Amino acid sequence: MNAAAAFAATFVDQLWLSGVRHACIAPGSRSAPLAMALARQGRIKLWVHVDERSCSFFALGLAKSTETPVAILCTSGTAAAEFHAAVVEADLSRTPLLVLTADRPPELREVGANQAIDQARLYGPSVRWFFDPGPPEASSAAATGWRRLAARAVAEAQGPAPGPVHLNLPFREPLVPEPDESTVASGEPALRVLRAPSPPTGEQVSLAWAALNAARRPLLVAGEMRDGGRLAEAAFRLGIPVLAEPS
């Protein structure tokens, strides 16, 4: 299995299921797995720009007008730096942007490879969340992590204080998959992340209740609560184990 192709197809599928409807691409070789996955998925509308700065500011305006997270994708190296101004604008205007920067794998960093710069935390404090998962590796549990990454990135961009999120995504060659290698990794359900205010809305409570009722083996992880008695009582009645994680 081409791990890069499987990751890209699964990641893009989860973006769609998490509510992403637009993606802006500044083409480049290292970002080919994700760019091709977006094109083949066919449901997320693509906007292609030759210039990264134009791409990022177009996405910024699109996210403002739609009030939904918009993904922007570029290749490795200085292309990622061209996104910086729009990322700062998104931070200050509380606009949800999903910034996807392709990168060289670790073995091609700090060795003089072209289009390789330090892209870790490139945008500093301007992003709500930064993560670099490392190059995709094929395994039986990989798809769960790939979906979790996409779902959390969209949730972090949406807030409660909306803003940009930066995922730095290294890819190893081959970057262009064979026609039969761009399939979504099977056997893993889609994930949904709900970021609730305090207290949660009635709709969020209903969604959580429906998820608990539909789950075969639910597990409740509870953070610090001043009044958790009713929650613990409800979990006991339903036979749901509760793990306390106050940290």
Phi, psi and omega per residue, in radians:
M1 nan 2.358 3.023
N2 -1.348 1.853 -3.034
A3 -1.097 -0.685 -3.135
A4 -1.094 -0.749 -3.131
A5 -1.182 -0.737 3.130
A6 -1.141 -0.750 3.080
F7 -1.019 -0.873 -3.061
A8 -1.066 -0.784 -3.125
A9 -1.133 -0.733 -3.141
T10 -1.219 -0.748 3.126
F11 -1.055 -0.812 -3.138
V12 -1.143 -0.684 3.089
D13 -1.036 -0.732 3.135
Q14 -1.237 -0.584 3.051
L15 -1.005 -0.804 3.129
W16 -1.066 -0.814 -3.125
L17 -1.153 -0.409 3.127
S18 -1.546 -0.029 3.029
G19 1.916 0.055 3.115
V20 -1.356 2.219 -3.091
R21 -2.093 -0.178 -3.131
H22 -2.380 2.483 3.054
A23 -2.434 2.363 3.119
C24 -1.956 2.252 -3.032
I25 -2.104 2.293 2.910
A26 -1.863 1.853 -2.925
P27 -1.062 2.631 3.076
G28 -3.031 2.840 -3.027
S29 -1.233 -0.763 -3.025
R30 -1.188 -0.441 3.133
S31 -1.558 0.115 -3.063
A32 -0.962 -0.744 -3.128
P33 -0.994 -0.792 -3.130
L34 -1.280 -0.693 -3.140
A35 -1.078 -0.745 3.140
M36 -1.216 -0.620 3.101
A37 -1.141 -0.701 3.096
L38 -1.116 -0.730 -3.140
A39 -1.167 -0.700 -3.096
R40 -1.328 -0.485 3.141
Q41 -1.128 -0.723 2.929
G42 1.419 -0.189 -3.107
R43 -1.744 -0.570 3.049
I44 -1.368 2.205 -3.105
K45 -1.284 2.269 -3.087
L46 -1.766 2.462 3.046
W47 -2.217 2.009 -3.064
V48 -1.778 2.274 -3.133
H49 -2.256 2.412 3.112
V50 -1.263 -0.623 -3.058
D51 -1.778 2.282 -3.092
E52 -1.136 -0.682 -3.126
R53 -1.131 -0.773 3.086
S54 -1.086 -0.701 3.130
C55 -1.028 -0.828 -3.058
S56 -1.211 -0.669 3.141
F57 -1.311 -0.541 3.013
F58 -1.094 -0.773 3.117
A59 -1.103 -0.665 3.111
L60 -1.043 -0.829 3.113
G61 -1.130 -0.658 3.123
L62 -1.134 -0.730 3.113
A63 -1.149 -0.649 3.098
K64 -1.135 -0.747 -3.069
S65 -1.271 -0.624 -3.115
T66 -1.588 -0.298 -3.100
E67 1.006 0.601 3.089
T68 -2.351 2.734 3.134
P69 -1.114 2.346 3.070
V70 -2.033 2.325 3.134
A71 -1.543 2.445 3.007
I72 -2.210 2.398 -3.020
L73 -2.281 2.364 3.054
C74 -2.468 2.974 3.104
T75 -1.436 -3.050 -3.062
S76 -1.420 2.937 3.052
G77 1.511 -2.552 -3.043
T78 -1.139 -0.305 3.072
A79 -0.985 -0.693 -3.132
A80 -1.136 -0.590 3.140
A81 -1.169 -0.482 -3.141
E82 -1.175 -0.316 3.097
F83 -1.361 -0.226 -2.882
H84 -1.040 -0.778 -3.084
A85 -1.068 -0.736 3.134
A86 -1.185 -0.595 3.093
V87 -1.098 -0.753 3.099
V88 -1.090 -0.766 3.105
E89 -1.058 -0.735 3.133
A90 -1.108 -0.672 3.104
D91 -1.080 -0.889 -3.052
L92 -1.236 -0.502 -3.126
S93 -1.709 0.074 3.132
R94 0.953 0.921 -3.133
T95 -1.895 2.220 -3.088
P96 -1.304 2.009 3.067
L97 -2.197 2.404 3.060
L98 -1.891 1.745 -3.026
V99 -1.606 1.991 -3.103
L100 -1.958 1.926 3.128
T101 -1.939 2.078 3.042
A102 -1.233 2.702 -3.086
D103 -2.563 2.821 3.000
R104 -1.235 2.628 3.043
P105 -1.206 2.857 -3.049
P106 -0.926 -0.629 -3.084
E107 -1.223 -0.220 3.117
L108 -1.866 0.238 3.078
R109 -1.777 2.556 3.102
E110 1.062 0.482 3.104
V111 -2.217 0.215 3.101
G112 1.522 0.175 3.106
A113 -1.162 2.497 -3.138
N114 -1.248 2.723 -3.098
Q115 0.911 0.762 3.078
A116 -2.268 2.009 3.046
I117 -2.267 3.036 3.081
D118 -1.387 1.854 -3.081
Q119 -1.768 0.050 3.125
A120 -1.221 2.174 3.141
R121 0.899 0.746 -3.075
L122 -1.041 -0.573 -3.047
Y123 -1.749 0.194 3.023
G124 0.998 -2.418 -3.082
P125 -1.394 0.111 -3.090
S126 -1.373 -0.180 -3.118
V127 -1.860 2.632 3.118
R128 -1.294 -0.510 -3.119
W129 -2.758 2.441 3.031
F130 -2.195 2.459 3.057
F131 -2.703 2.482 3.040
D132 -2.176 1.870 -3.075
P133 -1.406 -0.089 -3.039
G134 1.418 2.972 -3.137
P135 -1.067 2.480 3.129
P136 -1.062 2.405 3.077
E137 -2.178 2.318 -3.141
A138 -1.304 2.234 3.059
S139 -2.784 2.946 -3.105
S140 -1.164 -0.459 -3.101
A141 -1.807 0.083 -3.015
A142 -1.106 -0.711 -3.047
A143 -1.060 -0.596 3.117
T144 -1.083 -0.795 3.117
G145 -1.145 -0.665 3.136
W146 -1.121 -0.745 3.126
R147 -1.199 -0.696 3.118
R148 -1.070 -0.695 3.127
L149 -1.051 -0.846 -3.128
A150 -1.143 -0.773 -3.105
A151 -1.118 -0.739 -3.134
R152 -1.198 -0.686 -3.132
A153 -1.042 -0.763 3.123
V154 -1.145 -0.738 3.136
A155 -1.105 -0.730 3.134
E156 -1.134 -0.636 3.133
A157 -1.193 -0.505 -3.099
Q158 -1.409 -0.259 3.062
G159 1.946 -2.855 0.661
P160 -1.214 -0.405 2.987
A161 -1.801 1.697 -3.062
P162 -1.040 2.724 3.129
G163 2.995 -3.025 -3.094
P164 -1.396 2.576 3.026
V165 -2.177 2.445 -3.106
H166 -2.064 2.069 2.981
L167 -1.925 2.112 3.070
N168 -1.717 2.079 -2.924
L169 -2.099 1.755 3.108
P170 -1.356 2.468 3.084
F171 -2.274 2.403 2.995
R172 -1.654 2.718 3.046
E173 -1.272 2.645 0.106
P174 -1.347 2.393 -3.118
L175 -1.501 -0.465 3.134
V176 -1.832 2.010 -3.070
P177 -1.377 2.856 2.958
E178 -1.225 2.766 -3.073
P179 -0.966 -0.555 -3.075
D180 -1.670 0.195 -3.092
E181 -1.852 0.049 -3.063
S182 -1.795 0.794 -3.114
T183 -1.771 2.608 3.081
V184 -1.173 2.331 3.113
A185 -1.040 2.268 -3.005
S186 -1.589 2.872 3.004
G187 1.528 0.048 -3.121
E188 -2.108 2.244 3.135
P189 -1.281 2.759 3.056
A190 -1.192 2.645 3.135
L191 -1.900 2.625 3.063
R192 -2.306 2.282 3.139
V193 -1.979 2.209 3.084
L194 -1.995 2.141 3.085
R195 -1.805 1.818 -3.017
A196 -1.669 2.465 2.981
P197 -1.264 3.133 3.112
S198 -2.002 2.012 -0.046
P199 -1.380 2.848 3.125
P200 -1.181 2.745 3.116
T201 -1.315 2.879 3.108
G202 -1.063 -0.651 3.131
E203 -1.133 -0.703 3.140
Q204 -1.188 -0.651 3.081
V205 -1.113 -0.740 3.131
S206 -1.103 -0.726 3.127
L207 -1.133 -0.723 3.124
A208 -1.139 -0.709 3.133
W209 -1.119 -0.743 3.122
A210 -1.109 -0.683 3.127
A211 -1.141 -0.699 3.119
L212 -1.130 -0.731 -3.128
N213 -1.169 -0.544 -3.097
A214 -1.495 -0.261 -3.060
A215 -1.313 2.461 3.095
R216 -1.372 -0.726 -3.126
R217 -2.358 1.266 -3.078
P218 -1.226 2.605 3.070
L219 -2.393 2.247 -3.102
L220 -1.854 2.096 3.065
V221 -1.838 1.991 -3.018
A222 -1.874 2.239 3.041
G223 -1.428 -2.935 -3.112
E224 -1.160 2.238 3.123
M225 -2.374 2.431 3.101
R226 -1.333 -0.535 3.130
D227 -2.386 1.575 -3.125
G228 -1.853 0.189 -3.073
G229 -1.066 -0.804 -3.103
R230 -1.165 -0.644 3.118
L231 -1.141 -0.781 3.139
A232 -1.121 -0.693 3.127
E233 -1.106 -0.760 3.136
A234 -1.133 -0.716 3.131
A235 -1.134 -0.654 3.119
F236 -1.125 -0.755 3.141
R237 -1.089 -0.606 -3.112
L238 -1.525 -0.093 -3.127
G239 1.265 0.559 -3.097
I240 -1.767 2.119 3.077
P241 -1.164 2.502 -3.098
V242 -2.091 2.229 3.029
L243 -1.863 2.168 3.113
A244 -1.527 2.178 3.135
E245 -2.326 1.313 -3.057
P246 -1.205 -0.268 -3.117
S247 -1.277 nan nan
